[in-house]
Amino acid sequence: MSTALRPTPRLSAPSSPSSPSRPSRLPRPYRVLRLIGVGVRTHVGYMSRSPLEITFAVLVPLVYATLAVYLFRAGGDQGRMLQASVGAGLMGMWASVLFGSGGAVQNQRWLGTLETLTAAPTPLALTLLPVTLATAVVGTYAMGATLLWGAVLFGTPLHFAHLLLFLVAVPVCVLALGMMGLLLASTFVLMRNANALANALDHPIWLLSGMLVPITVLPSWTHPISWVLPTTWGARAVQAAALPGHPTAEVLRCLALTVGSGLGYLLLAVVALTHVERRARRAATLALA
């Protein structure tokens, strides 16, 4: 007795309107925040295990603070010791961001991971932003170290005019420095010797920003350059919150300008990194050889 063979029906996945849609390529806000948080924690831990980074972060702010105090004493400004300590702390923060950002990119190139970072789905700006923020976070030690160094060794009185605003101004200045470091990192991607550019930008930026001396003593043609630097407004906010004679409205205005200029530098950094990444890929200049 023969039986007819029936064709086996094809199995097809049922189409349901409730099936999940394709995920968007744009990262969600909480993913971005998590990426930044994990990246900052990772790079801070990496820098805390580097003898060179530890020596640089510990000694340079103390040297700046000692020189600043003796310079102010030689000029007869005995009552401005707190300004010297705060200015030296800002200089240490800027040095940490500048050399840390350039060194981080250079280290990724030496380790052979810079090409992997640029090929990853995550935008390069989001990959480098935690690096620059981590260097700024490490640089906050400079502010505390210089204030403590001045109080213990030189007897600097720690009387802040607006203590709460000072505690707010320091992290805002840290974020602004991180944004500026991100923009500088775009040039460090192309340069194989990023430390050469970092050495050239160290002293001019803190002079133009008025971290230790006011920008009014500089030539008038340098003032427009100072106005477009977020470090200028960040330094003014920290100094206005720490030193007497500055109303609360002035501190808040400087904080608003610091945030605005920092966001502007962030947008410029994203555009610059996109252009630099494409150019580096075309020229094949990411690797050492």
VOZA-834879 format. One record per residue: x, y, z of N, C-alpha, C, O in turn; residue in three letters. Coordinates in steps of 0.1 Angstrom, whole numbers, padded with zeros to 4 digits, always signed. Layout:
XYZXYZXYZXYZALA
...
***
This chain:
+0008-0012+0000+0000+0000+0000+0009+0012+0000+0017+0014+0009MET
+0008+0020-0010+0016+0032-0012+0009+0044-0006-0003+0046-0007SER
+0017+0053-0001+0012+0066+0005+0018+0077-0003+0030+0076-0007THR
+0011+0087-0005+0015+0099-0013+0024+0108-0004+0020+0110+0008ALA
+0035+0112-0009+0044+0121-0001+0039+0135-0002+0037+0140-0013LEU
+0037+0141+0009+0032+0154+0010+0044+0164+0011+0053+0161+0019ARG
+0044+0175+0005+0055+0184+0006+0056+0190+0020+0046+0194+0026PRO
+0068+0191+0025+0070+0196+0038+0069+0212+0038+0076+0218+0030THR
+0060+0217+0046+0058+0232+0045+0071+0239+0051+0077+0234+0060PRO
+0074+0250+0045+0085+0258+0049+0082+0266+0062+0071+0271+0064ARG
+0091+0266+0071+0089+0273+0084+0094+0287+0082+0105+0290+0078LEU
+0086+0297+0085+0089+0311+0084+0086+0317+0097+0077+0314+0104SER
+0095+0327+0101+0093+0334+0113+0081+0343+0112+0079+0350+0103ALA
+0072+0342+0122+0060+0350+0122+0063+0364+0123+0072+0369+0131PRO
+0057+0372+0115+0059+0386+0116+0048+0392+0125+0036+0391+0123SER
+0053+0399+0135+0045+0405+0145+0047+0420+0145+0059+0424+0146SER
+0037+0428+0146+0040+0442+0147+0047+0446+0160+0052+0457+0161PRO
+0046+0437+0170+0053+0440+0183+0067+0436+0184+0073+0437+0194SER
+0073+0431+0172+0087+0427+0172+0096+0439+0174+0093+0450+0170SER
+0107+0437+0181+0116+0448+0184+0122+0454+0171+0126+0447+0163PRO
+0122+0467+0171+0128+0474+0159+0143+0474+0160+0149+0471+0170SER
+0149+0478+0149+0164+0478+0148+0169+0490+0157+0164+0501+0157ARG
+0179+0486+0166+0183+0497+0175+0190+0508+0167+0196+0506+0157PRO
+0188+0520+0173+0194+0532+0166+0209+0532+0168+0215+0527+0177SER
+0216+0538+0158+0230+0539+0159+0235+0549+0169+0246+0548+0174ARG
+0227+0559+0172+0231+0569+0181+0230+0563+0195+0221+0557+0199LEU
+0241+0566+0203+0241+0560+0217+0231+0568+0225+0229+0580+0224PRO
+0225+0560+0234+0215+0566+0243+0223+0574+0254+0234+0572+0257ARG
+0216+0584+0260+0223+0593+0270+0229+0585+0281+0240+0588+0285PRO
+0222+0575+0287+0227+0568+0298+0239+0559+0294+0248+0557+0302TYR
+0240+0555+0281+0251+0547+0276+0263+0557+0275+0275+0553+0278ARG
+0261+0569+0271+0272+0579+0270+0277+0582+0283+0290+0582+0285VAL
+0268+0584+0293+0273+0587+0307+0281+0575+0313+0291+0577+0320LEU
+0276+0563+0310+0283+0552+0315+0296+0550+0309+0306+0547+0315ARG
+0297+0553+0296+0310+0552+0289+0320+0562+0294+0331+0559+0297LEU
+0315+0574+0297+0324+0584+0302+0328+0581+0316+0340+0582+0320ILE
+0319+0576+0324+0322+0572+0338+0332+0561+0339+0342+0562+0346GLY
+0330+0551+0331+0339+0539+0331+0353+0544+0326+0363+0539+0331VAL
+0353+0552+0315+0365+0556+0309+0373+0565+0319+0385+0563+0320GLY
+0367+0574+0326+0374+0582+0335+0380+0574+0346+0391+0576+0350VAL
+0372+0565+0352+0377+0556+0362+0389+0548+0358+0398+0546+0365ARG
+0388+0542+0345+0399+0534+0340+0412+0542+0338+0422+0537+0342THR
+0411+0554+0333+0423+0562+0330+0428+0568+0342+0441+0569+0343HIS
+0420+0571+0352+0425+0576+0365+0433+0565+0372+0444+0567+0377VAL
+0428+0552+0371+0435+0541+0377+0448+0538+0369+0458+0535+0376GLY
+0448+0540+0356+0460+0538+0348+0471+0548+0352+0482+0545+0354TYR
+0466+0561+0353+0476+0571+0357+0481+0570+0371+0493+0574+0374MET
+0473+0565+0380+0477+0563+0394+0488+0552+0395+0494+0551+0406SER
+0489+0544+0385+0499+0533+0385+0512+0536+0377+0520+0528+0376ARG
+0512+0548+0372+0524+0552+0364+0533+0561+0372+0529+0571+0377SER
+0546+0556+0375+0555+0564+0383+0557+0578+0377+0559+0588+0385PRO
+0558+0579+0364+0560+0592+0358+0549+0601+0360+0551+0613+0363LEU
+0536+0596+0358+0525+0605+0361+0524+0609+0375+0520+0621+0378GLU
+0526+0600+0384+0526+0603+0399+0536+0614+0402+0533+0624+0409ILE
+0548+0612+0397+0559+0622+0401+0555+0636+0395+0557+0646+0401THR
+0551+0636+0382+0547+0648+0376+0536+0655+0383+0536+0667+0385PHE
+0525+0647+0387+0514+0653+0393+0516+0658+0407+0510+0668+0412ALA
+0526+0652+0414+0529+0656+0428+0538+0667+0429+0536+0677+0437VAL
+0549+0667+0421+0559+0677+0422+0557+0690+0415+0560+0701+0421LEU
+0551+0690+0403+0550+0702+0395+0541+0712+0402+0545+0724+0403VAL
+0529+0709+0408+0522+0719+0415+0529+0725+0427+0527+0737+0429PRO
+0537+0717+0434+0544+0723+0445+0555+0733+0441+0557+0743+0447LEU
+0561+0729+0430+0571+0739+0424+0565+0752+0420+0570+0762+0422VAL
+0553+0750+0413+0546+0762+0409+0542+0771+0421+0544+0783+0421TYR
+0537+0764+0431+0533+0772+0443+0544+0779+0450+0543+0790+0454ALA
+0556+0772+0451+0567+0778+0457+0572+0790+0449+0575+0801+0455THR
+0573+0789+0436+0578+0800+0428+0568+0812+0429+0572+0823+0429LEU
+0555+0809+0428+0545+0819+0429+0546+0827+0442+0545+0839+0442ALA
+0547+0820+0453+0547+0827+0466+0560+0836+0467+0559+0847+0472VAL
+0571+0831+0463+0583+0839+0463+0583+0851+0454+0588+0862+0457TYR
+0576+0849+0442+0575+0860+0433+0566+0871+0439+0569+0883+0438LEU
+0555+0867+0445+0546+0877+0451+0553+0884+0463+0551+0896+0465PHE
+0561+0876+0471+0568+0882+0482+0578+0892+0477+0580+0903+0483ARG
+0585+0889+0466+0595+0898+0461+0589+0911+0456+0596+0921+0456ALA
+0577+0910+0451+0570+0922+0446+0563+0930+0457+0557+0940+0454GLY
+0564+0926+0469+0558+0933+0480+0543+0930+0482+0537+0938+0489GLY
+0538+0920+0476+0524+0917+0477+0522+0906+0488+0518+0894+0484ASP
+0524+0909+0500+0523+0899+0511+0508+0895+0513+0505+0884+0518GLN
+0499+0904+0510+0485+0901+0512+0478+0893+0501+0466+0890+0502GLY
+0486+0889+0491+0480+0881+0480+0486+0867+0479+0487+0861+0468ARG
+0489+0861+0491+0494+0848+0491+0484+0838+0486+0487+0828+0480MET
+0471+0840+0490+0460+0831+0486+0459+0831+0471+0457+0821+0464LEU
+0460+0843+0465+0459+0844+0450+0471+0836+0444+0469+0829+0433GLN
+0483+0836+0450+0494+0829+0445+0491+0814+0445+0494+0806+0436ALA
+0486+0809+0456+0483+0795+0458+0472+0790+0448+0474+0780+0442SER
+0462+0798+0447+0451+0794+0437+0456+0795+0423+0453+0786+0415VAL
+0464+0805+0419+0470+0806+0406+0479+0794+0403+0479+0789+0392GLY
+0487+0790+0413+0496+0779+0411+0488+0766+0409+0492+0757+0401ALA
+0477+0765+0417+0468+0753+0415+0462+0752+0401+0462+0741+0395GLY
+0458+0763+0396+0452+0764+0382+0463+0760+0372+0460+0753+0362LEU
+0475+0765+0374+0486+0761+0365+0489+0746+0365+0491+0740+0355MET
+0488+0740+0377+0490+0726+0378+0479+0718+0371+0482+0708+0365GLY
+0467+0723+0372+0456+0716+0366+0458+0717+0351+0456+0707+0344MET
+0461+0728+0345+0463+0730+0331+0475+0721+0326+0474+0715+0315TRP
+0486+0721+0333+0497+0712+0329+0493+0697+0329+0497+0690+0320ALA
+0485+0693+0339+0480+0679+0339+0472+0676+0327+0473+0665+0321SER
+0463+0685+0324+0454+0683+0312+0462+0683+0299+0460+0674+0291VAL
+0471+0692+0298+0478+0694+0285+0487+0682+0283+0486+0675+0272LEU
+0496+0679+0292+0505+0667+0290+0498+0654+0291+0502+0644+0285PHE
+0488+0653+0299+0480+0641+0300+0473+0637+0288+0473+0625+0284GLY
+0466+0647+0281+0459+0644+0269+0469+0640+0258+0466+0630+0251SER
+0480+0648+0256+0489+0644+0246+0496+0631+0249+0498+0623+0240GLY
+0499+0628+0262+0505+0616+0265+0496+0604+0264+0501+0593+0260GLY
+0483+0606+0266+0474+0595+0265+0473+0590+0250+0473+0578+0248ALA
+0471+0600+0241+0471+0596+0227+0484+0590+0223+0484+0580+0215VAL
+0495+0595+0227+0508+0590+0223+0509+0575+0229+0515+0567+0222GLN
+0505+0573+0241+0505+0560+0247+0497+0550+0239+0501+0538+0236ASN
+0485+0554+0235+0477+0545+0226+0484+0542+0213+0482+0531+0208GLN
+0491+0551+0208+0498+0549+0195+0510+0539+0198+0512+0530+0190ARG
+0517+0541+0209+0528+0532+0212+0523+0518+0214+0529+0508+0211TRP
+0512+0516+0221+0506+0503+0224+0499+0497+0212+0496+0485+0213LEU
+0498+0504+0201+0491+0499+0189+0476+0498+0190+0470+0490+0182GLY
+0470+0505+0199+0455+0505+0201+0448+0517+0195+0436+0517+0195THR
+0456+0526+0190+0449+0538+0185+0441+0535+0172+0430+0540+0170LEU
+0446+0526+0164+0439+0522+0152+0426+0515+0156+0415+0516+0150GLU
+0426+0507+0167+0414+0500+0172+0404+0509+0177+0392+0508+0175THR
+0408+0520+0183+0399+0530+0189+0392+0537+0177+0380+0540+0178LEU
+0399+0540+0167+0393+0548+0156+0384+0539+0148+0375+0543+0141THR
+0387+0525+0148+0378+0516+0140+0366+0511+0148+0357+0505+0143ALA
+0365+0515+0161+0354+0510+0170+0342+0517+0166+0342+0529+0161ALA
+0330+0511+0169+0317+0518+0166+0315+0531+0174+0309+0540+0169PRO
+0321+0532+0185+0320+0544+0194+0327+0555+0187+0339+0554+0182THR
+0321+0567+0186+0328+0579+0180+0341+0582+0187+0342+0580+0200PRO
+0351+0586+0180+0364+0589+0186+0364+0600+0197+0371+0599+0206LEU
+0355+0609+0195+0353+0620+0205+0349+0614+0218+0354+0618+0229ALA
+0340+0605+0218+0335+0599+0231+0346+0590+0237+0346+0587+0249LEU
+0355+0585+0229+0366+0576+0234+0377+0585+0240+0383+0580+0250THR
+0380+0596+0235+0390+0605+0240+0385+0614+0251+0393+0619+0259LEU
+0372+0617+0252+0367+0626+0262+0370+0621+0276+0374+0629+0284LEU
+0368+0608+0279+0372+0603+0293+0387+0605+0296+0390+0606+0308PRO
+0395+0604+0286+0409+0605+0288+0412+0620+0293+0420+0622+0303VAL
+0407+0630+0286+0410+0643+0289+0403+0647+0303+0409+0654+0311THR
+0391+0642+0305+0385+0644+0318+0392+0638+0330+0393+0643+0340LEU
+0398+0626+0327+0406+0619+0337+0418+0627+0341+0422+0628+0353ALA
+0425+0633+0331+0437+0641+0334+0433+0654+0342+0440+0658+0350THR
+0421+0659+0339+0416+0671+0346+0413+0667+0360+0415+0675+0370ALA
+0407+0655+0362+0403+0651+0376+0416+0649+0384+0417+0652+0396VAL
+0426+0643+0378+0439+0641+0385+0445+0655+0388+0452+0657+0398VAL
+0442+0665+0379+0448+0678+0381+0441+0685+0393+0447+0695+0398GLY
+0429+0681+0397+0423+0688+0409+0432+0686+0421+0431+0694+0431THR
+0440+0676+0421+0450+0674+0433+0459+0687+0433+0462+0691+0444TYR
+0462+0692+0422+0471+0704+0422+0465+0715+0430+0472+0722+0437ALA
+0452+0717+0429+0446+0728+0437+0446+0726+0452+0451+0735+0459MET
+0443+0714+0456+0444+0711+0470+0458+0711+0475+0460+0715+0487GLY
+0467+0706+0467+0481+0705+0472+0487+0719+0473+0494+0721+0483ALA
+0485+0728+0464+0491+0741+0464+0485+0749+0476+0492+0756+0483THR
+0472+0747+0479+0466+0754+0490+0471+0749+0503+0475+0757+0512LEU
+0473+0736+0504+0478+0730+0517+0493+0734+0518+0498+0736+0529LEU
+0500+0733+0507+0514+0736+0507+0517+0751+0512+0526+0754+0520TRP
+0509+0760+0506+0510+0774+0510+0506+0776+0525+0512+0785+0532GLY
+0496+0769+0530+0491+0771+0544+0501+0766+0553+0504+0772+0564ALA
+0507+0754+0550+0516+0748+0560+0530+0754+0560+0536+0757+0570VAL
+0535+0757+0548+0549+0761+0546+0550+0776+0547+0560+0782+0552LEU
+0541+0784+0541+0542+0798+0540+0532+0806+0549+0532+0818+0549PHE
+0523+0798+0555+0513+0805+0564+0502+0812+0556+0497+0822+0561GLY
+0499+0807+0545+0488+0814+0537+0475+0812+0543+0471+0801+0546THR
+0467+0823+0546+0454+0821+0552+0444+0816+0542+0443+0821+0531PRO
+0437+0805+0546+0427+0799+0537+0413+0805+0541+0404+0798+0546LEU
+0411+0817+0538+0398+0824+0540+0392+0827+0526+0396+0836+0519HIS
+0382+0819+0522+0376+0820+0509+0364+0830+0510+0356+0829+0519PHE
+0363+0839+0500+0352+0848+0500+0338+0841+0498+0329+0845+0505ALA
+0338+0832+0489+0326+0824+0486+0329+0809+0486+0333+0804+0475HIS
+0329+0803+0497+0334+0789+0498+0325+0780+0490+0331+0771+0482LEU
+0312+0781+0490+0304+0772+0483+0306+0774+0468+0306+0764+0460LEU
+0306+0786+0463+0309+0789+0449+0323+0784+0445+0325+0780+0433LEU
+0332+0785+0454+0346+0780+0451+0345+0765+0448+0352+0760+0439PHE
+0338+0758+0457+0336+0743+0455+0329+0739+0442+0331+0728+0437LEU
+0321+0749+0437+0314+0746+0424+0323+0750+0413+0323+0744+0402VAL
+0330+0761+0415+0339+0766+0404+0350+0757+0400+0354+0756+0388ALA
+0356+0750+0410+0367+0741+0407+0363+0730+0397+0369+0728+0387VAL
+0352+0722+0400+0348+0712+0390+0343+0717+0377+0345+0711+0367PRO
+0337+0729+0377+0333+0735+0364+0346+0738+0356+0346+0736+0344VAL
+0356+0744+0363+0369+0746+0356+0375+0733+0351+0381+0733+0340CYS
+0374+0723+0359+0379+0710+0354+0372+0705+0341+0379+0700+0332VAL
+0359+0706+0341+0352+0702+0328+0356+0711+0317+0358+0706+0305LEU
+0358+0724+0319+0362+0733+0308+0376+0729+0303+0379+0729+0291ALA
+0385+0726+0312+0398+0722+0308+0397+0708+0300+0405+0706+0291LEU
+0388+0700+0305+0387+0687+0297+0382+0689+0283+0387+0682+0274GLY
+0373+0699+0281+0368+0702+0268+0379+0707+0259+0381+0704+0247MET
+0387+0716+0265+0399+0722+0257+0409+0711+0254+0415+0711+0243MET
+0411+0702+0264+0420+0691+0261+0415+0682+0250+0424+0676+0243GLY
+0402+0680+0249+0397+0672+0238+0400+0678+0225+0403+0671+0215LEU
+0398+0691+0224+0401+0698+0211+0416+0697+0208+0420+0695+0196LEU
+0425+0698+0218+0439+0696+0215+0442+0682+0211+0452+0679+0204LEU
+0435+0672+0217+0437+0658+0214+0435+0655+0199+0441+0646+0193ALA
+0427+0663+0192+0425+0661+0178+0437+0664+0170+0440+0657+0160SER
+0445+0673+0174+0458+0676+0168+0468+0665+0172+0477+0662+0164THR
+0467+0660+0184+0477+0650+0189+0475+0637+0181+0484+0629+0180PHE
+0463+0634+0175+0461+0622+0167+0470+0622+0155+0475+0612+0151VAL
+0471+0634+0149+0479+0635+0137+0494+0636+0140+0502+0630+0132LEU
+0498+0642+0151+0512+0644+0154+0518+0632+0160+0512+0626+0170MET
+0529+0628+0156+0536+0616+0162+0544+0620+0174+0546+0611+0183ARG
+0548+0632+0175+0554+0637+0187+0546+0648+0194+0548+0660+0192ASN
+0535+0643+0201+0526+0653+0206+0532+0661+0218+0527+0672+0220ALA
+0542+0656+0224+0548+0663+0235+0555+0676+0231+0556+0686+0239ASN
+0559+0677+0218+0565+0689+0213+0555+0700+0213+0558+0712+0217ALA
+0542+0698+0209+0532+0708+0209+0528+0711+0223+0525+0722+0226LEU
+0527+0701+0232+0524+0703+0246+0534+0712+0253+0530+0721+0261ALA
+0546+0710+0250+0556+0719+0257+0555+0733+0252+0558+0743+0260ASN
+0551+0735+0239+0550+0749+0234+0537+0756+0239+0537+0768+0239ALA
+0527+0749+0243+0515+0755+0248+0513+0756+0263+0504+0762+0267LEU
+0523+0751+0270+0521+0751+0285+0521+0766+0290+0511+0770+0296ASP
+0532+0773+0289+0533+0786+0295+0524+0797+0288+0518+0805+0295HIS
+0523+0797+0275+0515+0807+0268+0500+0807+0273+0494+0817+0274PRO
+0495+0795+0274+0480+0794+0278+0478+0799+0292+0468+0806+0294ILE
+0486+0795+0302+0483+0800+0315+0486+0815+0317+0481+0821+0325TRP
+0495+0820+0308+0497+0834+0308+0485+0842+0302+0480+0852+0308LEU
+0480+0837+0291+0469+0843+0284+0456+0841+0292+0447+0849+0290LEU
+0455+0831+0300+0443+0829+0308+0443+0836+0321+0433+0837+0328SER
+0454+0843+0325+0454+0850+0337+0454+0842+0349+0448+0846+0359GLY
+0460+0830+0349+0459+0821+0360+0468+0827+0372+0464+0825+0384MET
+0479+0833+0369+0488+0838+0380+0488+0853+0380+0488+0859+0390LEU
+0489+0859+0368+0489+0874+0367+0477+0878+0359+0473+0871+0350VAL
+0471+0890+0361+0460+0894+0353+0463+0896+0339+0474+0900+0336PRO
+0453+0894+0330+0456+0896+0316+0457+0911+0312+0461+0914+0301ILE
+0454+0920+0322+0455+0934+0319+0469+0939+0318+0472+0949+0312THR
+0478+0931+0323+0493+0935+0322+0499+0930+0309+0510+0934+0306VAL
+0491+0922+0301+0496+0917+0288+0493+0928+0277+0485+0936+0279LEU
+0500+0927+0266+0497+0936+0255+0482+0935+0251+0476+0924+0252PRO
+0477+0946+0246+0463+0947+0242+0459+0937+0231+0447+0933+0231SER
+0468+0934+0222+0465+0925+0211+0462+0911+0216+0457+0903+0208TRP
+0467+0907+0228+0465+0894+0233+0451+0892+0240+0447+0881+0242THR
+0444+0903+0243+0431+0902+0250+0421+0894+0242+0414+0886+0249HIS
+0419+0896+0229+0409+0888+0222+0412+0873+0223+0403+0865+0223PRO
+0425+0869+0223+0428+0855+0224+0424+0850+0238+0419+0839+0239ILE
+0426+0858+0248+0423+0854+0262+0408+0852+0263+0403+0843+0270SER
+0400+0860+0256+0385+0860+0258+0379+0847+0252+0369+0843+0257TRP
+0386+0841+0242+0380+0829+0236+0385+0816+0243+0381+0806+0238VAL
+0393+0817+0253+0398+0805+0260+0389+0802+0272+0387+0811+0280LEU
+0384+0790+0273+0376+0786+0285+0385+0786+0297+0379+0788+0308PRO
+0398+0785+0296+0406+0785+0308+0406+0799+0314+0408+0800+0326THR
+0404+0810+0306+0404+0823+0311+0392+0825+0321+0393+0830+0332THR
+0380+0821+0316+0368+0822+0324+0368+0813+0336+0363+0816+0346TRP
+0373+0801+0334+0374+0791+0345+0383+0797+0356+0380+0795+0368GLY
+0395+0802+0352+0404+0808+0362+0398+0820+0369+0399+0822+0381ALA
+0390+0828+0361+0383+0840+0368+0373+0835+0377+0371+0841+0388ARG
+0365+0825+0374+0355+0820+0383+0361+0815+0396+0356+0818+0407ALA
+0372+0807+0395+0378+0802+0407+0384+0813+0416+0383+0813+0428VAL
+0391+0822+0409+0397+0833+0417+0387+0843+0423+0388+0847+0434GLN
+0376+0846+0415+0366+0854+0421+0358+0848+0433+0354+0855+0442ALA
+0357+0835+0432+0351+0828+0444+0360+0827+0456+0355+0826+0467ALA
+0373+0827+0453+0382+0825+0464+0387+0838+0471+0388+0839+0483ALA
+0389+0848+0462+0394+0861+0467+0383+0871+0471+0373+0871+0465LEU
+0386+0879+0481+0376+0889+0484+0375+0901+0474+0384+0903+0466PRO
+0364+0908+0475+0362+0919+0466+0354+0916+0453+0353+0925+0444GLY
+0349+0904+0452+0342+0900+0440+0328+0896+0444+0326+0887+0452HIS
+0317+0903+0438+0304+0900+0442+0299+0886+0437+0306+0880+0428PRO
+0289+0881+0442+0284+0868+0438+0279+0868+0423+0281+0858+0416THR
+0274+0879+0419+0269+0880+0404+0281+0878+0395+0280+0872+0384ALA
+0293+0884+0399+0305+0882+0390+0309+0868+0389+0313+0863+0379GLU
+0309+0861+0401+0312+0847+0401+0303+0838+0392+0307+0830+0384VAL
+0290+0841+0393+0280+0834+0385+0282+0837+0370+0280+0828+0362LEU
+0285+0849+0367+0287+0853+0353+0299+0845+0347+0299+0840+0336ARG
+0310+0845+0355+0322+0838+0350+0319+0823+0349+0324+0816+0340CYS
+0311+0817+0358+0307+0803+0357+0299+0800+0344+0302+0790+0338LEU
+0290+0809+0341+0282+0807+0329+0290+0808+0317+0289+0801+0307ALA
+0300+0818+0316+0309+0819+0305+0318+0807+0304+0322+0803+0293LEU
+0322+0801+0315+0330+0789+0315+0323+0778+0309+0328+0770+0300THR
+0310+0776+0313+0302+0765+0307+0300+0767+0293+0301+0758+0285VAL
+0296+0779+0289+0293+0782+0275+0306+0780+0266+0304+0774+0255GLY
+0317+0785+0270+0329+0784+0262+0333+0769+0262+0339+0764+0251SER
+0331+0762+0273+0335+0748+0273+0326+0740+0263+0332+0731+0256GLY
+0313+0743+0262+0305+0736+0253+0309+0739+0238+0308+0731+0230LEU
+0313+0752+0236+0317+0756+0223+0330+0748+0219+0331+0744+0207GLY
+0339+0746+0228+0351+0738+0225+0347+0724+0223+0354+0717+0215TYR
+0337+0719+0230+0333+0705+0228+0328+0703+0214+0331+0693+0207LEU
+0320+0712+0209+0315+0711+0195+0326+0712+0185+0327+0704+0175LEU
+0335+0721+0187+0347+0722+0178+0355+0710+0179+0361+0706+0168LEU
+0356+0703+0190+0364+0691+0191+0358+0680+0184+0365+0672+0177ALA
+0345+0679+0184+0338+0668+0177+0340+0670+0162+0343+0660+0155VAL
+0338+0682+0157+0341+0685+0143+0355+0682+0139+0358+0676+0129VAL
+0364+0687+0147+0379+0685+0144+0383+0671+0144+0390+0666+0135ALA
+0378+0663+0154+0381+0649+0155+0376+0641+0143+0382+0632+0138LEU
+0364+0645+0138+0358+0638+0126+0367+0641+0114+0370+0631+0107THR
+0371+0653+0112+0380+0656+0101+0394+0650+0102+0399+0645+0093HIS
+0399+0651+0114+0413+0645+0116+0413+0630+0115+0422+0624+0109VAL
+0402+0624+0120+0402+0609+0118+0401+0605+0104+0408+0595+0100GLU
+0393+0611+0096+0392+0608+0082+0406+0611+0075+0410+0602+0067ARG
+0412+0622+0078+0425+0625+0072+0436+0615+0076+0444+0610+0067ARG
+0436+0611+0089+0446+0601+0093+0443+0587+0087+0453+0580+0084ALA
+0431+0584+0084+0428+0571+0078+0433+0571+0063+0438+0561+0058ARG
+0430+0582+0057+0435+0583+0043+0450+0583+0041+0455+0576+0032ARG
+0457+0590+0050+0471+0591+0050+0478+0579+0057+0490+0578+0056ALA
+0470+0571+0064+0476+0560+0072+0487+0564+0081+0498+0559+0081ALA
+0484+0574+0089+0494+0580+0098+0491+0577+0113+0496+0583+0122THR
+0482+0567+0116+0478+0564+0129+0489+0556+0136+0492+0558+0148LEU
+0495+0547+0129+0506+0539+0135+0519+0546+0135+0521+0557+0130ALA
+0529+0540+0142+0542+0545+0143+0549+0545+0130+0558+0553+0127LEU
+0547+0534+0122+0554+0532+0110+0545+0528+0099+0549+0526+0087ALA
***
